[in-house]
Amino acid sequence: MFIINFLFKILLVIESNLYRIRNSFWNYPEYFDPEQPYNKKFIKLYLSSVPYSHYTLATLVFLLFTLPLLVSGVPHVLGSTRGLLIEGVVMGIDSNGNVQKINKINPVLPSNIQLEKDLVALIYEPLIRYQYVADEQGTYVGGVQNILAKEIITLLPGANYEIVLKDNVEWHDSVPGSSHKLTADDVIATFQLYASLNEDTASNIYTKTMKQLQWVKVNNNTIRVCTKPNEETTVPCDVSPRVTYPIFSNFLELISFNIVSANSAKDINSSNVDTAEPSLFRNPVGTGLYKLKHTGENSITVEINKKHGLFSNNIDVTSIRFEYFTTLNDAISALQNAEIHSLATLSVEYKDRLKEYTQIQEHVSDVLYNQFWGLYFNLRKRPDETSIAPEFLQDVRVREAISAAINRDKITKQTLRGVGEEAYGPIPSISYFFNPDAGWNTYDIEKAEELLDDAGWKLRSGNEFRTNSDGEALKFSLYFVDNFDRSEVAKSIKADLAAVGIDAIINRKDQSGNQVSESNSETWSLQELNDQLLSPGLFDVILYGMQTFVDPDRYELYHSSQTRYPGLNIAGYVSTEQTVDKNDDRQEGESSVIQVPKVDRFLDLARSFNPEDDKDARKDRYDTIQDLIAADAPVVYLYHPRYLYFTNRVLSDVDLANADSLEERFINIQNWELD
C-alpha cells in the first residue's frame, strides 16, 4: 500500500510540471511583447520556468568556470597531429637556470648528450652496421648488416675490400628536378675527413684507423679500401699478390661510422670539428629515415624522409618532436599525464612507480653486450715509483678481495631491478672469444676475507674496518658521476665492502685531496670527473662504463700505450707478466729483442689474424689475454646494462630487438603503430 501511494505522488508531481511547461509555451508570445523591456521579459521568463531555469543557470555557471580548465588540461598527446610522436628528453639546466638546449648535431665525433646521439642515429647512416650474430655452435661472432652499402666484396679478409653502394640513395637536401644522390665521392670525402683530423682534438678509434688506410674510387658507385701496404704501389689497394697488406681483424667494424656528403665534409676540419661552427652541424643533411624539420625554443622536430628506401605510406610515425625537460622527474610526470608519448632512459629510478599506470607500457632492451660497467683501480705510479692511489691497491690480493666481496647478482637483480646482467670480463660471455676458464673473480666472501688476511689487513678488536700492522685503515675513495643508478650501485658496493672490513668512501665531501663542487658538494659531474680525475689520472677507484667493439679486440682498453688520457686504459694497466718482442728501434750494441708486457704483445698479435681463416688461432690468443688480465685484476667487472623505454599504450608494436644502444631504439620505427 505504501509503494502505491508513493508512486501516485510521483505521478502527480510529473503531471503538475507538465502543465507548467505547457502553460509556458502557451504564454510565450507575451514574453516577447515589443513594448516590454528586455530585462523584465527575461525575469518573467526565468521566474515562470523555475525550477528548470535554476538548473539551466547552474549548468551554465559550472561550464563557464570548468570548461577552460578542462580544455587546458587535455593531454597534448590526445590532441596531437596525426603521425606525430612526442618524446620527452631530459636536458638539465644551463648556467642561467634555464632548460639546456642542443646547439649542434655532430655526426663525426661521439657526444655525451643523449639527444644529439638520438638525432645523429635518425638523420645519418653508416655503410654497414656491425653486430653480434649467432654462429652454428650458438655462440656469437661479429656480423655485417648492409646500410648504405649494397655489397661488400672481400679481396683480402681484414685488409682489402670493395664496397658497392646502394642505388638511388638521396641526401636530404634533394629537391624536385635537382637530385642529390649518394656517390663514391661522398664516401671518399668522409674517409679523408676522418684521416685529416688531429688526434689531439678529435681522438677516437675511427680517426686513428683511417690514418692507417687508403682508398680508391673504382667507379661512381664503388670504392676500394685497404690497409696501407708494406710496399710502394702505383695503384692504391692493388690486388696483386706482390703486395703485402697488414691485417686488421676488425676492419669492417672500424669503418662502420656515419657518412656525410662531400659538400659538407669540406667545411669540417680539426679546428672546428668539436664546435657548432660547421654548417652541417647546425643544418644537418644526411640519408637517414628522418630529417630535421624544426628547432624550437624547447623542442626539436624531425620528419619522415619520403625518399628513403624504408619509406612507405604505411609508416605511422611520420614525425618526432623531442620535448625538453630539466629533470627526469618532470619528464616522468609528463608521461603520466599523457603529455608525451614516450621516454627513454638508462635509469631505473622510476621503474617501480610507473608500473602503477596502466596506460604506460615498459619496454626493456636486450642486454647491451657491447657495454660494461666496472671498477677501475688506479695503478699508476709517480716518477719516484710511489703510487698515486693508496699503495695497497698495487697488491693484487687486495684487488682480488675487493672483486670477490662485491655481490653482482644483488646489483643486477635488486639495485638495477633486473635491468642488467652480470659481466665476467672485458669480452661478454656470449662471445665465441670469451674464456670461461680465465679465473674471473665472482662473489665469494670467504675468499675475500682470506685474501685480505693473507695480505696483512686484519679485523682487529673494536675496529669496524681492517688495518695493517701500522694501524692504517683499509680505505679508498670511490668516484662516480652523479646519477641515481650509479649512486645506488656505489652504495651497494660500499655495503658489500664494509661487510669484509673495507671502507669505500663515496661522499665527495669526505674524499680527501679533491676540489668540492659548489653546486653539489656530494657528487661529481661527468665534466668534473673527466677534467679533474681521469685526465690527470688522480683517483683511487672509479666506477665507469665502457663501450666496446663487437669484435674481441681490446687494444684500446688494456695496451700500455693507451694509459695516457684520452686513452681508454683507465686503470693505467701494464701486465705483470713480460715477454720478448723484436727491437725495431735497435741501436748499435743493443739486443735485437726487448722485454715487453705480455698483454701488449698478444693484443698486437691477436688483431692481426685473418678474421676468416684464423679464427681459432685468434681465439687462443684472446684466451691467453683473458688469463693474464684475470690474474692481474686491474678492473672489477660488474654488469652489462640494459635500457628502458616507456611508452603510452597509443604507441604499439615497439620492438627493441637488435638495438645495441639507447640511440638505436628507433631502429624498427617503421613498424611501430601510433593511434
C-alpha positions as CSV (number, residue, x, y, z in Angstrom):
1,M,0.0,0.0,0.0
2,F,2.9,2.3,0.8
3,I,4.5,1.8,-2.5
4,I,1.3,2.5,-4.4
5,N,0.8,5.8,-2.5
6,F,4.4,6.8,-3.2
7,L,4.1,6.1,-7.0
8,F,0.8,8.1,-7.1
9,K,2.5,11.1,-5.5
10,I,5.3,10.9,-8.1
11,L,2.8,10.9,-10.9
12,L,1.0,14.0,-9.5
13,V,4.4,15.9,-9.4
14,I,5.1,14.9,-13.0
15,E,1.6,16.0,-14.1
16,S,2.0,19.3,-12.4
17,N,5.3,20.0,-14.1
18,L,4.0,19.1,-17.5
19,Y,1.1,21.5,-17.1
20,R,3.6,24.3,-16.1
21,I,5.7,23.6,-19.2
22,R,2.5,23.6,-21.4
23,N,1.4,26.9,-19.9
24,S,4.8,28.5,-20.5
25,F,4.6,27.6,-24.2
26,W,1.0,28.9,-24.5
27,N,2.0,32.2,-22.9
28,Y,5.3,32.6,-24.8
29,P,4.1,35.5,-27.1
30,E,3.7,37.8,-24.1
31,Y,7.4,37.2,-23.2
32,F,8.3,38.8,-26.4
33,D,6.0,41.8,-26.2
34,P,7.9,44.6,-28.1
35,E,6.6,47.2,-25.6
36,Q,8.1,45.4,-22.6
37,P,11.8,46.0,-21.5
38,Y,14.1,43.0,-22.2
39,N,15.2,42.7,-18.6
40,K,11.6,42.3,-17.4
41,K,10.9,39.8,-20.2
42,F,13.9,37.7,-19.1
43,I,13.0,37.9,-15.4
44,K,9.4,37.0,-16.1
45,L,10.5,34.1,-18.3
46,Y,13.1,32.9,-15.7
47,L,10.5,33.0,-12.8
48,S,7.9,31.2,-14.7
49,S,10.4,28.4,-15.6
50,V,11.5,27.7,-12.0
51,P,13.0,25.2,-11.1
52,Y,14.2,24.4,-14.7
53,S,15.7,27.9,-15.1
54,H,17.7,27.3,-11.9
55,Y,19.1,24.0,-13.3
56,T,20.0,25.8,-16.6
57,L,21.7,28.7,-14.9
58,A,23.7,26.4,-12.6
59,T,24.9,24.3,-15.5
60,L,26.0,27.4,-17.4
61,V,27.9,28.7,-14.4
62,F,29.6,25.3,-14.0
63,L,30.6,25.2,-17.6
64,L,31.9,28.8,-17.6
65,F,34.4,28.0,-14.8
66,T,35.3,24.4,-15.6
67,L,35.5,24.3,-19.4
68,P,38.7,26.4,-19.6
69,L,40.3,24.2,-17.1
70,L,39.2,21.1,-18.9
71,V,40.4,22.4,-22.2
72,S,43.8,23.4,-20.9
73,G,44.2,20.1,-19.1
74,V,43.5,18.0,-22.2
75,P,46.7,16.0,-22.7
76,H,48.8,17.1,-25.7
77,V,49.0,13.5,-27.0
78,L,45.3,13.3,-27.4
79,G,45.1,16.4,-29.4
80,S,48.3,15.9,-31.4
81,T,48.8,16.0,-35.1
82,R,48.3,12.6,-36.7
83,G,51.6,10.8,-37.1
84,L,53.5,13.0,-34.6
85,L,55.3,11.1,-31.9
86,I,56.2,13.3,-28.9
87,E,59.1,12.1,-26.9
88,G,60.5,13.6,-23.7
89,V,64.2,14.2,-23.3
90,V,66.0,15.2,-20.1
91,M,68.4,18.1,-20.9
92,G,69.2,19.5,-17.5
93,I,69.6,23.3,-16.9
94,D,72.2,25.8,-18.1
95,S,74.2,28.3,-16.0
96,N,71.2,30.7,-16.0
97,G,68.8,28.1,-14.7
98,N,67.0,27.6,-18.0
99,V,66.5,24.3,-19.7
100,Q,69.6,23.2,-21.5
101,K,69.4,23.3,-25.3
102,I,71.2,21.5,-28.0
103,N,73.4,23.7,-30.3
104,K,74.7,21.2,-32.8
105,I,74.2,17.8,-34.3
106,N,77.7,16.3,-34.9
107,P,77.8,13.1,-36.9
108,V,81.6,12.9,-36.8
109,L,82.6,12.9,-33.1
110,P,80.9,11.0,-30.3
111,S,78.7,13.1,-27.9
112,N,77.9,12.9,-24.2
113,I,74.5,14.4,-24.9
114,Q,71.9,11.6,-25.5
115,L,69.6,13.8,-27.7
116,E,72.5,14.5,-30.0
117,K,73.2,10.8,-30.3
118,D,69.5,10.2,-31.0
119,L,69.3,12.8,-33.8
120,V,72.5,11.6,-35.4
121,A,71.1,8.0,-35.4
122,L,67.9,9.2,-37.1
123,I,69.5,11.6,-39.6
124,Y,72.7,9.8,-40.7
125,E,73.6,6.3,-41.8
126,P,76.9,4.3,-42.0
127,L,78.0,2.0,-44.8
128,I,77.4,-1.0,-42.6
129,R,76.2,-1.9,-39.1
130,Y,78.3,-4.4,-37.2
131,Q,76.5,-6.6,-34.6
132,Y,76.5,-9.8,-32.7
133,V,75.1,-12.8,-34.7
134,A,74.9,-16.4,-33.6
135,D,77.1,-19.0,-35.3
136,E,76.4,-22.7,-35.8
137,Q,77.5,-23.5,-32.2
138,G,75.2,-21.0,-30.6
139,T,78.0,-18.6,-29.6
140,Y,78.1,-15.1,-31.0
141,V,80.5,-13.5,-33.5
142,G,80.5,-10.3,-35.5
143,G,78.2,-10.0,-38.5
144,V,77.6,-7.3,-41.1
145,Q,74.3,-5.6,-41.9
146,N,74.4,-3.5,-45.1
147,I,73.0,0.0,-44.7
148,L,74.4,2.3,-47.4
149,A,76.5,-0.5,-48.8
150,K,74.7,-2.9,-51.2
151,E,77.6,-5.3,-51.3
152,I,80.9,-5.9,-49.5
153,I,83.4,-7.8,-51.7
154,T,86.3,-9.3,-49.7
155,L,89.5,-9.1,-51.6
156,L,91.7,-10.0,-48.6
157,P,90.0,-10.6,-45.2
158,G,90.9,-7.9,-42.7
159,A,92.9,-5.9,-45.3
160,N,91.3,-5.2,-48.6
161,Y,87.6,-4.7,-49.5
162,E,85.5,-3.4,-52.3
163,I,82.3,-1.6,-51.3
164,V,79.4,-1.3,-53.7
165,L,76.9,1.4,-52.8
166,K,73.1,1.1,-52.9
167,D,71.5,2.7,-55.9
168,N,69.4,5.9,-55.8
169,V,70.1,6.8,-52.2
170,E,69.4,10.5,-51.9
171,W,70.6,13.2,-49.4
172,H,68.0,15.2,-47.5
173,D,68.7,18.3,-49.5
174,S,67.5,16.8,-52.7
175,V,64.7,18.8,-54.4
176,P,62.5,18.1,-57.3
177,G,64.4,18.5,-60.5
178,S,67.8,18.5,-58.7
179,S,68.5,15.1,-57.2
180,H,71.5,14.9,-54.8
181,K,72.5,11.2,-54.7
182,L,75.0,9.3,-52.6
183,T,78.1,8.5,-54.6
184,A,81.6,7.2,-54.1
185,D,82.8,10.8,-53.8
186,D,80.8,11.2,-50.6
187,V,82.3,8.1,-49.0
188,I,85.9,9.1,-50.0
189,A,85.3,12.6,-48.7
190,T,84.2,11.1,-45.3
191,F,87.2,8.8,-45.2
192,Q,89.5,11.8,-46.0
193,L,87.8,13.9,-43.3
194,Y,88.5,11.3,-40.6
195,A,92.1,10.8,-41.7
196,S,92.8,14.5,-41.7
197,L,91.6,15.2,-38.1
198,N,94.2,15.9,-35.5
199,E,94.2,13.2,-32.8
200,D,94.7,15.9,-30.1
201,T,91.3,17.5,-30.8
202,A,89.4,14.6,-32.4
203,S,90.8,11.4,-30.8
204,N,88.7,8.4,-31.5
205,I,89.3,4.9,-32.9
206,Y,87.9,5.9,-36.4
207,T,90.4,8.8,-36.7
208,K,93.3,6.5,-35.8
209,T,92.1,3.8,-38.1
210,M,91.6,6.0,-41.2
211,K,95.2,7.3,-40.9
212,Q,96.3,3.7,-41.5
213,L,94.1,3.0,-44.5
214,Q,94.0,4.1,-48.1
215,W,91.2,4.0,-50.7
216,V,90.5,4.5,-54.4
217,K,87.4,5.2,-56.4
218,V,86.5,2.3,-58.8
219,N,83.5,4.0,-60.3
220,N,80.8,6.4,-59.2
221,N,79.2,3.7,-57.1
222,T,82.1,1.6,-55.9
223,I,85.1,2.2,-53.6
224,R,88.0,0.0,-52.7
225,V,89.5,0.5,-49.3
226,C,92.5,-1.3,-47.7
227,T,95.3,-1.0,-45.1
228,K,98.4,0.8,-46.2
229,P,100.7,-1.8,-47.7
230,N,104.3,-2.5,-46.6
231,E,105.4,-2.0,-50.2
232,E,105.1,1.0,-52.5
233,T,102.2,0.6,-55.0
234,T,101.3,2.6,-58.1
235,V,97.6,1.6,-57.7
236,P,96.0,2.0,-54.2
237,C,94.5,-1.2,-52.9
238,D,96.1,-3.2,-55.7
239,V,95.1,-6.9,-55.6
240,S,98.4,-8.1,-56.9
241,P,100.0,-10.9,-54.9
242,R,103.2,-8.9,-54.8
243,V,101.6,-6.5,-52.3
244,T,101.6,-7.4,-48.6
245,Y,98.8,-5.7,-46.6
246,P,98.7,-5.5,-42.8
247,I,95.6,-7.2,-41.4
248,F,93.1,-5.5,-39.1
249,S,90.9,-8.4,-37.8
250,N,88.1,-6.0,-37.1
251,F,88.5,-4.0,-40.3
252,L,84.8,-3.8,-41.2
253,E,83.7,-2.6,-37.7
254,L,86.4,0.1,-37.9
255,I,84.7,1.6,-41.0
256,S,81.1,1.5,-39.6
257,F,80.9,5.2,-39.0
258,N,78.4,7.7,-40.4
259,I,78.8,9.0,-43.9
260,V,78.5,12.7,-44.7
261,S,78.2,14.4,-48.1
262,A,81.3,15.6,-50.0
263,N,79.8,19.2,-50.0
264,S,79.5,19.1,-46.2
265,A,82.8,17.4,-45.4
266,K,84.9,20.2,-47.0
267,D,83.8,22.7,-44.3
268,I,84.9,20.5,-41.4
269,N,88.5,20.4,-40.0
270,S,90.4,19.8,-36.8
271,S,89.9,23.4,-35.5
272,N,86.1,23.3,-35.8
273,V,85.1,19.7,-35.6
274,D,84.2,19.9,-31.9
275,T,82.3,23.2,-32.3
276,A,79.0,24.3,-33.7
277,E,80.7,26.3,-36.5
278,P,80.4,23.9,-39.5
279,S,77.1,24.5,-41.3
280,L,76.4,20.7,-41.3
281,F,76.3,20.6,-37.5
282,R,73.6,23.3,-37.5
283,N,71.7,22.3,-40.6
284,P,72.2,18.5,-40.8
285,V,71.9,16.8,-44.1
286,G,72.0,13.0,-44.1
287,T,70.4,10.0,-45.8
288,G,68.5,8.6,-42.8
289,L,64.8,7.8,-42.5
290,Y,64.2,11.1,-40.7
291,K,65.4,14.6,-41.5
292,L,65.5,17.8,-39.4
293,K,62.2,19.8,-39.7
294,H,62.2,22.5,-37.0
295,T,64.2,23.7,-34.0
296,G,62.1,25.4,-31.3
297,E,62.7,27.1,-28.0
298,N,62.0,23.9,-26.0
299,S,61.9,21.2,-28.6
300,I,63.3,19.9,-31.9
301,T,61.4,18.0,-34.6
302,V,62.4,15.6,-37.3
303,E,60.1,14.4,-40.1
304,I,60.0,11.4,-42.3
305,N,62.3,11.2,-45.3
306,K,60.0,10.2,-48.2
307,K,63.0,9.4,-50.4
308,H,64.3,6.7,-48.0
309,G,64.2,3.1,-49.1
310,L,62.2,2.1,-46.0
311,F,59.6,4.8,-46.5
312,S,56.0,3.7,-47.3
313,N,52.6,5.2,-46.8
314,N,52.0,2.6,-44.1
315,I,54.5,4.2,-41.7
316,D,52.6,5.6,-38.7
317,V,55.3,7.8,-37.1
318,T,55.8,10.5,-39.8
319,S,57.5,13.0,-37.4
320,I,59.1,13.0,-34.0
321,R,59.1,16.0,-31.6
322,F,61.7,15.8,-28.8
323,E,60.4,18.0,-25.9
324,Y,63.0,19.2,-23.4
325,F,62.7,18.7,-19.7
326,T,65.1,19.9,-17.0
327,T,64.7,16.8,-14.8
328,L,63.8,13.1,-15.2
329,N,61.0,13.7,-12.6
330,D,59.4,16.4,-14.8
331,A,59.6,14.1,-17.8
332,I,58.1,11.2,-15.9
333,S,55.2,13.5,-14.8
334,A,54.6,14.4,-18.4
335,L,54.4,10.8,-19.4
336,Q,52.0,10.0,-16.6
337,N,49.8,12.9,-17.7
338,A,49.8,11.7,-21.3
339,E,51.6,14.9,-22.4
340,I,54.2,12.9,-24.2
341,H,54.1,9.5,-25.9
342,S,57.5,8.1,-24.8
343,L,60.6,8.4,-22.7
344,A,63.8,6.5,-22.9
345,T,66.2,6.2,-20.0
346,L,69.1,4.2,-18.7
347,S,67.9,4.8,-15.1
348,V,65.7,2.5,-13.1
349,E,64.7,5.3,-10.7
350,Y,61.1,5.4,-11.7
351,K,60.6,1.8,-12.9
352,D,58.5,0.6,-10.0
353,R,56.4,3.8,-9.8
354,L,55.4,3.6,-13.4
355,K,54.0,0.1,-13.0
356,E,51.0,1.7,-11.3
357,Y,50.0,3.5,-14.5
358,T,48.1,1.0,-16.8
359,Q,48.3,3.4,-19.8
360,I,52.1,3.2,-19.7
361,Q,54.0,0.3,-21.2
362,E,57.5,-0.7,-20.2
363,H,60.0,-2.0,-22.8
364,V,63.3,-3.4,-21.7
365,S,66.1,-3.7,-24.2
366,D,68.2,-6.7,-24.8
367,V,71.4,-6.9,-22.8
368,L,73.9,-4.4,-24.3
369,Y,76.9,-6.8,-24.5
370,N,78.9,-4.1,-26.3
371,Q,79.0,-2.2,-23.0
372,F,80.1,-3.0,-19.4
373,W,80.4,-1.2,-16.1
374,G,83.3,-1.8,-13.9
375,L,85.5,-0.5,-11.0
376,Y,88.9,0.7,-12.3
377,F,91.8,0.6,-9.9
378,N,94.3,3.4,-10.4
379,L,97.6,1.5,-10.8
380,R,99.7,4.5,-11.9
381,K,102.9,5.5,-10.2
382,R,104.8,8.7,-9.9
383,P,108.4,9.1,-11.3
384,D,109.7,8.1,-7.9
385,E,107.7,4.9,-8.1
386,T,105.3,5.9,-5.3
387,S,101.6,5.1,-6.0
388,I,99.2,7.8,-6.9
389,A,96.3,5.8,-5.3
390,P,96.7,4.1,-1.9
391,E,99.7,1.8,-2.0
392,F,97.6,-1.3,-1.1
393,L,95.8,-1.2,-4.4
394,Q,99.1,-2.3,-6.0
395,D,98.7,-5.6,-4.2
396,V,96.8,-8.0,-6.5
397,R,95.5,-9.8,-3.4
398,V,93.6,-6.7,-2.2
399,R,92.2,-6.1,-5.7
400,E,91.0,-9.7,-6.0
401,A,89.5,-9.4,-2.5
402,I,87.6,-6.3,-3.4
403,S,86.3,-8.1,-6.5
404,A,85.3,-11.2,-4.6
405,A,83.5,-9.1,-1.9
406,I,81.1,-7.5,-4.4
407,N,77.7,-9.2,-5.0
408,R,77.0,-8.6,-8.7
409,D,73.8,-10.6,-8.5
410,K,72.4,-8.2,-5.9
411,I,73.4,-5.3,-8.1
412,T,71.7,-6.5,-11.2
413,K,68.6,-8.0,-9.6
414,Q,67.9,-5.6,-6.7
415,T,69.8,-2.4,-7.2
416,L,69.1,-2.3,-11.0
417,R,65.7,-4.0,-10.8
418,G,66.8,-6.7,-13.3
419,V,67.9,-4.1,-15.9
420,G,71.3,-5.6,-16.4
421,E,73.3,-8.8,-16.5
422,E,76.5,-9.8,-14.6
423,A,79.7,-9.2,-16.5
424,Y,82.7,-11.5,-16.0
425,G,85.4,-9.9,-18.2
426,P,86.0,-7.5,-21.0
427,I,84.7,-9.9,-23.6
428,P,81.0,-10.8,-23.0
429,S,80.2,-14.4,-22.1
430,I,78.0,-14.9,-25.2
431,S,81.1,-14.3,-27.5
432,Y,82.9,-17.1,-29.2
433,F,86.1,-15.4,-27.9
434,F,85.1,-15.4,-24.2
435,N,87.3,-17.5,-22.0
436,P,85.2,-19.0,-19.2
437,D,88.3,-20.6,-17.6
438,A,90.3,-17.4,-17.1
439,G,89.8,-17.3,-13.3
440,W,87.4,-14.4,-13.2
441,N,86.5,-13.3,-9.7
442,T,82.9,-13.8,-8.6
443,Y,81.1,-13.2,-5.4
444,D,82.9,-15.1,-2.6
445,I,83.1,-13.5,0.9
446,E,85.3,-16.3,2.3
447,K,87.8,-15.9,-0.4
448,A,87.8,-12.1,0.1
449,E,88.5,-12.4,3.8
450,E,91.2,-15.0,3.3
451,L,93.0,-12.8,0.7
452,L,92.8,-9.7,3.0
453,D,94.2,-11.7,5.9
454,D,97.0,-13.0,3.8
455,A,97.8,-9.5,2.6
456,G,98.2,-8.4,6.2
457,W,94.9,-6.5,6.6
458,K,93.3,-7.7,9.7
459,L,90.0,-7.0,11.5
460,R,91.3,-6.1,15.0
461,S,89.2,-6.0,18.1
462,G,87.0,-2.9,18.4
463,N,87.6,-1.8,14.8
464,E,84.9,-1.6,12.1
465,F,87.4,-1.7,9.3
466,R,90.6,-3.7,8.7
467,T,94.0,-2.2,9.5
468,N,97.6,-3.2,8.8
469,S,100.4,-3.7,11.3
470,D,101.0,0.1,11.3
471,G,97.4,0.8,12.2
472,E,96.5,2.3,8.8
473,A,92.9,1.7,7.8
474,L,91.9,-0.1,4.6
475,K,90.0,2.6,2.9
476,F,89.9,4.3,-0.5
477,S,87.7,6.8,-2.4
478,L,85.3,5.5,-4.9
479,Y,84.4,8.1,-7.6
480,F,81.3,8.1,-9.9
481,V,79.2,10.5,-11.9
482,D,76.1,12.0,-10.2
483,N,73.3,9.7,-11.3
484,F,70.6,7.7,-9.4
485,D,71.7,4.3,-10.7
486,R,75.4,4.9,-10.2
487,S,74.8,6.2,-6.7
488,E,72.7,3.2,-5.8
489,V,75.4,0.8,-7.3
490,A,78.1,2.7,-5.3
491,K,76.0,2.3,-2.1
492,S,75.6,-1.4,-2.8
493,I,79.4,-1.8,-3.3
494,K,80.1,0.2,-0.2
495,A,77.9,-2.1,1.9
496,D,79.4,-5.2,0.4
497,L,83.0,-4.0,1.1
498,A,82.1,-2.9,4.6
499,A,80.9,-6.4,5.3
500,V,84.5,-7.6,4.9
501,G,86.1,-4.6,6.6
502,I,86.9,-2.3,3.7
503,D,85.9,1.4,3.9
504,A,84.9,2.7,0.4
505,I,84.3,6.5,0.6
506,I,81.6,7.5,-1.8
507,N,80.6,11.0,-0.5
508,R,82.6,13.7,-2.3
509,K,82.9,15.8,0.8
510,D,84.8,13.0,2.5
511,Q,87.2,12.3,-0.4
512,S,90.4,13.9,0.5
513,G,92.6,15.9,-1.9
514,N,89.7,16.8,-4.3
515,Q,88.0,20.1,-5.0
516,V,84.5,20.3,-3.8
517,S,81.8,21.3,-6.3
518,E,79.9,24.5,-5.3
519,S,76.7,23.3,-7.0
520,N,76.7,19.8,-5.5
521,S,79.2,19.1,-2.8
522,E,78.4,15.3,-2.5
523,T,78.8,14.2,-6.2
524,W,80.7,14.7,-9.4
525,S,79.5,15.8,-12.8
526,L,80.8,14.0,-15.9
527,Q,82.8,17.0,-16.9
528,E,84.4,17.3,-13.4
529,L,85.2,13.6,-13.4
530,N,86.9,13.8,-16.8
531,D,88.8,17.0,-16.2
532,Q,89.8,16.6,-12.5
533,L,90.2,12.8,-12.2
534,L,90.5,10.9,-15.4
535,S,92.6,13.4,-17.4
536,P,95.4,13.8,-14.8
537,G,95.0,10.2,-13.5
538,L,94.3,11.4,-10.0
539,F,91.9,9.0,-8.4
540,D,91.8,5.8,-6.3
541,V,89.0,3.7,-7.8
542,I,86.4,4.9,-10.3
543,L,83.0,3.4,-11.4
544,Y,82.9,3.8,-15.1
545,G,81.0,2.5,-18.2
546,M,82.9,1.3,-21.3
547,Q,81.6,0.8,-24.8
548,T,83.5,-2.0,-26.7
549,F,83.7,-3.5,-30.1
550,V,81.6,-6.5,-31.1
551,D,85.0,-7.8,-32.3
552,P,87.1,-9.1,-29.3
553,D,89.9,-6.6,-29.9
554,R,90.5,-4.8,-26.6
555,Y,93.7,-3.0,-27.6
556,E,92.3,0.4,-26.6
557,L,91.4,-0.8,-23.1
558,Y,94.5,-2.8,-22.0
559,H,97.5,-1.9,-24.1
560,S,100.1,0.0,-22.1
561,S,100.4,2.7,-24.9
562,Q,96.8,3.7,-24.1
563,T,97.3,4.7,-20.4
564,R,97.6,8.5,-21.1
565,Y,94.2,10.4,-21.4
566,P,92.2,10.3,-23.6
567,G,93.4,6.7,-24.0
568,L,90.9,4.2,-22.6
569,N,93.3,2.2,-20.4
570,I,91.7,3.9,-17.4
571,A,93.4,1.8,-14.8
572,G,96.9,2.6,-16.2
573,Y,97.3,-1.2,-16.5
574,V,100.6,-2.8,-17.6
575,S,100.6,-6.6,-17.4
576,T,102.8,-8.1,-14.7
577,E,104.0,-10.9,-17.0
578,Q,106.6,-10.0,-19.6
579,T,107.7,-11.5,-22.9
580,V,110.1,-10.6,-25.7
581,D,109.5,-8.8,-28.9
582,K,111.6,-7.6,-31.8
583,N,113.5,-4.4,-31.1
584,D,112.5,-2.3,-34.1
585,D,114.4,0.8,-32.8
586,R,117.6,-1.1,-32.1
587,Q,120.8,1.0,-31.7
588,E,124.3,-0.3,-32.2
589,G,125.3,-2.5,-29.3
590,E,121.7,-3.2,-28.2
591,S,119.9,-6.5,-28.2
592,S,117.7,-7.5,-31.1
593,V,114.9,-8.2,-28.7
594,I,113.3,-6.3,-25.8
595,Q,111.1,-7.1,-22.9
596,V,107.5,-6.0,-23.3
597,P,104.3,-6.6,-21.3
598,K,102.9,-9.9,-22.4
599,V,99.3,-8.5,-22.8
600,D,100.7,-5.8,-25.1
601,R,102.4,-8.4,-27.3
602,F,99.3,-10.7,-27.5
603,L,97.0,-7.7,-28.2
604,D,99.2,-6.8,-31.1
605,L,99.2,-10.3,-32.5
606,A,95.5,-11.1,-32.0
607,R,94.3,-8.1,-34.0
608,S,96.5,-9.1,-37.0
609,F,95.0,-12.6,-37.7
610,N,93.0,-13.3,-40.8
611,P,89.4,-12.9,-39.4
612,E,88.0,-15.7,-41.6
613,D,90.8,-18.3,-41.8
614,D,92.5,-18.0,-38.4
615,K,89.5,-17.6,-36.1
616,D,90.6,-20.5,-33.8
617,A,94.2,-19.3,-33.6
618,R,92.9,-15.9,-32.8
619,K,90.7,-17.3,-30.0
620,D,93.8,-18.9,-28.5
621,R,95.5,-15.5,-28.2
622,Y,92.4,-14.0,-26.6
623,D,92.2,-16.8,-24.2
624,T,95.7,-16.0,-23.1
625,I,95.0,-12.3,-22.9
626,Q,92.0,-13.0,-20.6
627,D,94.0,-15.3,-18.4
628,L,96.6,-12.6,-17.9
629,I,94.0,-9.8,-17.2
630,A,92.1,-12.0,-14.8
631,A,95.3,-12.8,-12.9
632,D,96.3,-9.1,-12.6
633,A,92.7,-8.0,-11.7
634,P,93.0,-4.3,-12.8
635,V,89.3,-4.0,-13.2
636,V,86.3,-5.3,-11.3
637,Y,83.8,-6.3,-14.0
638,L,80.2,-5.6,-12.7
639,Y,77.5,-5.7,-15.3
640,H,76.3,-5.3,-18.9
641,P,73.5,-2.7,-18.9
642,R,70.1,-2.6,-20.5
643,Y,67.9,0.4,-21.1
644,L,64.2,1.2,-20.5
645,Y,61.7,2.7,-23.0
646,F,58.4,3.8,-21.5
647,T,55.5,4.5,-23.9
648,N,51.9,5.4,-23.8
649,R,49.8,2.5,-25.0
650,V,48.6,4.5,-28.0
651,L,52.1,3.6,-29.3
652,S,52.2,-0.1,-30.1
653,D,54.4,-2.7,-31.8
654,V,57.5,-1.1,-30.3
655,D,60.4,-3.5,-30.9
656,L,63.9,-3.0,-29.4
657,A,65.4,-6.2,-30.8
658,N,68.9,-5.7,-32.2
659,A,69.1,-2.1,-30.7
660,D,72.6,-2.2,-29.3
661,S,72.5,1.3,-27.7
662,L,69.9,3.7,-26.4
663,E,70.0,5.8,-29.6
664,E,69.3,2.7,-31.7
665,R,65.8,2.3,-30.1
666,F,64.3,3.7,-33.4
667,I,65.8,1.0,-35.5
668,N,62.4,-0.6,-36.2
669,I,60.3,2.5,-36.0
670,Q,58.9,1.9,-39.5
671,N,56.9,-0.9,-37.9
672,W,55.5,1.0,-34.9
673,E,51.8,1.9,-34.8
674,L,50.6,5.2,-33.4
675,D,46.8,5.5,-32.8
